[in-house]
Amino acid sequence: MNSIWELETFYRKRDIIIIGAGFSGLWTAISIKEKYPEKSILIIERNTIPLGASTRNAGFACFGSLTEVIADSQKMGWEKTLKLVKMRFDGLQKIQHYFKNSEIDFELNGGYEILNNEEPLSHIDTANEKLKTITGLDQTYTLKQDKIQQFGLGKSAFLIENPCEGSLHSGKLLKKLLEKCHELKIEFLFGTEVQHIEETDQVEVQLSTDLSVITDQLIYCTNAFTSKFLEKENIIPARGQVLLTEPIDGLKLKGTFHYDEGYYYFRNVGNQVLLGGGRNQDFETEETTVFETTEFLQDHLENFLKEVILPQNDFKIALRWSGIMAMGPEKTPIVKQLSERQFCVVRLSGMGVALAPKIGEIMADMI
């Protein structure tokens, strides 16, 4: 049983409860609190730190490579694609507005895409024309053949540069967001798993057999882990495996890179190389919410390192990890009202860093 002191403080009724303390949960809480300062907000997170994809990603500050934007426009049409690209672009601007670059290791070193066939190059003028209103540049994407050698890349026929993209430190960004939440008096319960939700004229959030918290409105920001609560939403977990090399003397690589329509992504972290992806080699195994790495994909990524990224360097692996993204039939996130008192912000398709700041604003308007 709990004491009166606990029940009247930590477990008291709140105006809004958010489940999930990743990027979407934190930005949603901040957006709501800035719009409605009088509302009490509690964020419940089952892990001791934010996990999912937020602290397990590659730290890319990107809004869409050339082939990704082309593929999305063919699948969803230009209107939906541009809306999504604008949301990501604006989200990255918002991050830079809220935090100093030095606080989150934000570096605008450019985003690059390696191509091994020239077909996408025929779409470059169309894509640049369409993105002009978003980036303000005549040429968001340009061909930079001289940089293939400059970066020491192998197996790379063409290199496309996007000067508006960069990288950041995901852990430091989350820490700054948590500081912002504390500043706004947003409260947290970490290491606390939600067992069950009951909605009547209010929402009861059951934490264990004899403990629950009452709220007027509930928002799910659980991304790939949403199916436990919302079985009807079409959300496919997608594990992204990552590795990081030991420091490499004279590393030429600088910037963030995509390869094979974004299924591979790599960057420099100082003089180390971070590489992730390859799940298209084993889709079935990687449709999981289990945080582990597999020998098959890690070997495959090491081989990619040898052949494409570091053909002239010896390297050792320092770290291996995985994060869980949420995918679906299309890349548009699910931001909607589920019932009178329940809402969700989920399925960020591996673009949570860029999308979450703007999606939080949409949810603040919705509630």
Number of C-alpha atoms within 10 A of each C-alpha: 5 9 7 9 10 10 14 10 9 14 17 14 20 18 15 22 26 26 23 26 29 26 28 27 28 24 26 26 30 27 20 23 19 14 13 11 14 10 14 18 26 25 22 23 24 17 15 10 13 23 19 26 26 23 20 20 25 28 23 25 29 24 25 23 23 27 23 17 20 20 15 19 16 11 14 14 12 16 10 15 22 20 13 20 20 20 20 25 22 19 24 23 14 14 21 13 10 11 14 11 14 11 13 20 16 22 17 16 15 18 26 29 25 24 21 13 10 10 10 13 18 9 13 20 15 11 21 18 13 16 20 13 12 15 17 9 14 13 17 23 24 17 15 13 14 10 16 18 11 11 15 16 22 17 14 18 13 18 22 24 24 23 18 18 24 24 23 21 20 23 16 16 22 22 14 16 22 22 13 16 20 13 10 15 15 20 18 19 17 16 12 15 16 16 13 14 15 11 17 9 10 16 21 19 21 17 17 12 8 8 12 20 17 21 23 18 21 31 26 22 27 24 29 24 22 24 15 11 14 13 9 8 13 15 23 22 22 25 28 27 26 25 22 21 20 14 17 16 11 8 16 15 23 20 21 28 27 26 21 15 18 19 14 19 21 27 26 20 21 12 17 19 24 24 25 26 24 24 18 11 13 11 12 10 11 22 18 19 18 14 15 15 18 13 8 10 19 19 11 14 20 17 14 18 23 16 15 16 24 21 15 12 13 10 17 11 14 13 11 16 17 24 24 28 28 29 22 17 9 12 19 17 22 18 20 16 16 13 10 13 18 20 21 23 25 28 29 26 21 20 21 26 27 26 27 27 26 23 26 24 18 17 21 19 11 12 15
